[in-house]
Amino acid sequence: MTKRIDLKTGFLCNNNCRFCVQGHKKRFGNKGTEELKEYLSRAAGEGYKAVVFTGGEPTIRQDIVDLVKYARSCGFQFIQIQSNGRKFAGLDFCKALIAAGANEFAPAIHGPNAAIHDFLTQSKGSFYETAKGIKNLKGLGQKVMTNTVITRANYRHLPQIARLLVRLKVDQFQLAFVHAIGSAGDNFDDVVPRKLLVVPHVKQALDAGIKAGINVMTEAIPYCFMTGYEDYVAEERIPETKILDLDSVVENFTATRRDECKVKDEKCRGCKYFERCEGPWKEYPEHFGWAEFTPVIIQQAKLLKLVRGCHFGSSYDDWKAARSFIARAINRDGTILDIGCANGFLLKCLMHWSRFRLIPYGFDRRARKVRDAKLLFPSFENHFSVLDVRDFEKLEGRGFPGSYDYIYSNIWDSCGFQKKGQRECLLKVFSKVSPGGRLILGLYDFDAKSASVQIERVSECLKRKPDGCLENDIKKDMLFWFNKGQFEQE
């Protein structure tokens, strides 16, 4: 994952948000141009390739275009402008930033309409300027990733905000639970809602984004509130970040966030997400206590049932030792189709084992297994279907995508790819791999000689050699894969 710096350009802002975590720092003003250039030069020399210009509000600086241009000259490959989005309403301003080197834009929108958004920003007209700014940036072909701070004033309207963002065609939206410091701390009772009240609206908003194919995530909402939506918890996906603040440097914000800014209760130790979860911002339980937080405890019997539902007769630990290596064949975000998905547990595990965001699809010829998979993926139940692999082409007619970034299938020893029907089926499957995607084939309990024969037969059928091969640590199972070229026709 690319190393990133957050460059605080200063603390002046043309909004006055009721929930701003930096609101108490406005009196310190903005940093000087040369000081910021020195930060950029030093960070580039330390190997950082991504920079986020933030504040305060970086776009109100007269030198922002010059700073972006300087960042590009230093070798930064990813240059993001984190902003309230108002200045993006000027099309020429957007063009100037893009020409200077900015290639990611992160505006903030906090309401579905002017009444709510402008109330929260305390800046009349800010909603229309930000919405117009997003339209300008998308019209210029830019990557737009929005942030919405969840507050008492807007949480009931999160689904409406999500639908607005879908219409605006943003690439990603994040719903971030308010952090009660700065202005938010001063206005705690008016700004901070109860998490239990917020979560149903959060999930409806996520559903709107998921349905539209947008990257979505939440921040500062622990796993115990996110049942069925665990894969959208943002904290595990936030890149390693160094923050250059007012008069200090936070070398590793992930560590600082976990160790100093967030907290977990003693009862959290019994939760299955204890190691992964960061807990809430510490100010929340200091005010409300821990009654809302319930550890997620998965019974060993249930876990064993899931494992055995994948035709694996041992424990979860053995299952993980045998199957987790499959995640190493996944090298980017994307859609994944599991052929013969059984109860969906392998897909569920891959989504946790992989560090990339995966959107799951699966089919199986056994209706009972597909029903179990839908129960395991309540937010993706329409992504699973009863189907025989020989009827593979019928998937599109059921609302499935026309192609996938990854297609995974286990090869049973009874499938030798010597019959015409088997070869035609394999070719049909490979045709549905997206350009730049990967067909991954697993071989379970194969000896080296048998595996070699299968790989040779598949290679002969596809008229290409595998692009990679992996073996698990227990040396009983292996997989191999074939990449689809970026410009290769289906």
Order of alpha helices (4+ residues) and beta strands (2+ residues): beta-alpha-beta-alpha-beta-alpha-beta-alpha-alpha-beta-alpha-beta-alpha-alpha-alpha-beta-beta-beta-alpha-alpha-alpha-alpha-beta-alpha-beta-alpha-beta-beta-alpha-beta-alpha-beta-beta
